[in-house]
Amino acid sequence: MNQQLMEIYTQLKQHDAKLSQRRFSTEYLERSEAYLFSNNYYGRAVSKNAVIALYNNLKSIADTWAALYAETSRERYRLNHTLYQRLAIQAQQLVFAE
């Protein structure tokens, strides 16, 4: 599960170059700043609750971009919605994995 989670992080980082593992841990996983680093360092799996938080946050961001697109029809907003929706689906699949 950690590998798939890191793939989501990598895709987000491509979209937001300033995204760090610390920020990802707090803003997306709703955990401490060191959560992702320590789990990787000690070889622990990320908790289901953290993955559920990731899904909820990605879905919420996707919904916000969709609403903005509906109001303005800006292509950038549609592309952002598509990105976050796709990542939310990947996170949702992680919740039900194993």
PEDAVEN-V205767 format. One record per helix or strand. SS is the DSSP state (alpha for helix, beta for strand). FROM is the first residue (numbers start at 1). TO is the last residue. If there is no record, write none. Layout:
SS;FROM;TO + SS;FROM;TO
//
This chain:
alpha;2;15 + alpha;21;28 + alpha;35;42 + alpha;48;72 + alpha;75;95
//
